[in-house]
Amino acid sequence: MAIASGSLSGEAPELRDRDVAVHPVGRLEEKLRKILDRSEALLAAGRGPSPALCFTPITDDQGRSVAELEIVARLRRQGIEVVPIRWLSEAIMRLGCERLPLMGADRLVLAAGLTFGIGIALAASAWLWRAYPIPLAFERGGGQAIASEPYLACVTTDGRHTIPQPIARQNRIPWLKGGQKLAWSVRVGTPDAWDARVLSTFGSRGYYLLFAVVSAEGRRILVDHAPADDHRKTSPIYRTIPGELWEQWFQIPPAFEEGECALVILARRDRSFDPNALGRALAAQAGPRQGADWLNSAVNFLQSQAPGFLIYQFGKSNDVPDRCQF
């Protein structure tokens, strides 16, 4: 059994990790005398001394060393040890405590803190899962299109086959004209990625995909997911499992004015895209800018909407030679 008397400092310079300084307290000698009187009364009743330990500051409020007080020697003769300490941890170590018991209110606070911490951890994990980058990369289209980039999808005269062709370039800039089919083969994610295992564990069918084509001149926007006549009748949304190829094409509208354009491909894990809402938000975000400034703003906004994105910039011109003539 132990008793303690002292003042605990709340000043920052006298605080250390999980510890606090013990300061002098008033009427310390009077308190020790009362302990002695209580002990003598217990001994007279045959009940033994109590407490066995008494913790005090190093000095009393008059600056005297507690260890040298006469009352301390008298207590020692009664079997009560007075232990002067500078830090609260010294008392805990002297008692042999590895940890302190929690009061009921402390348990409630700890439980609330743990619950809050777990909630924050789960929310952070969910955010990281949604925001963690999804690697996307263009693959070779085959045929004459040997570069790892989008290509022309040329249909044979009998309509039976599609032959990939490289896109015409002027000063290293790819150019297409209205009516031509811009096609791509994109590797979406990797099959051994950690998120692929998470997706498969919960029965997911993979990443959600969307593409947008934006034109600087006239600030034209086309945001698209699977068309109504897509052969995958069970889902109106493009999806692919991690590590697979996404092969798609898009016919350049003649309505696009000649000038700079960009194809933006997006992928995310947690939910499908709403192309109409995204198109409206893009138009509002890009604002009244013109030309290349508007195009850069639109591309930047689009890539901010998903953790996976690819950007392919090209030009649209009616003077482009038709490479699909065989």
Secondary structure by P-SEA (a helix, b strand, c coil): ccccbbbbbcccccccccbbbbbbbcaaaaaaaaaaaaaaaaaaacccccccbbbbcccccccccccccaaaaaaaaacbbbbbbccaaaaaaaacccbbbbcaaaaaaaaaaaaaaaaaaaaaaaaaaaacbbbbbbccccccccccccccccccccccbbbbbbccccccbbbbcccccccccccccccccaaaaaaaaaccccbbbbbbbbbcccbbbbbbccccccccccccbbbbcccbbbbbcccccccccccbbbbbbbbbcccccaaaaaaaaaaaaacccccaaaaaaaaaaaaaacccbbbbbbbbbccccccccc
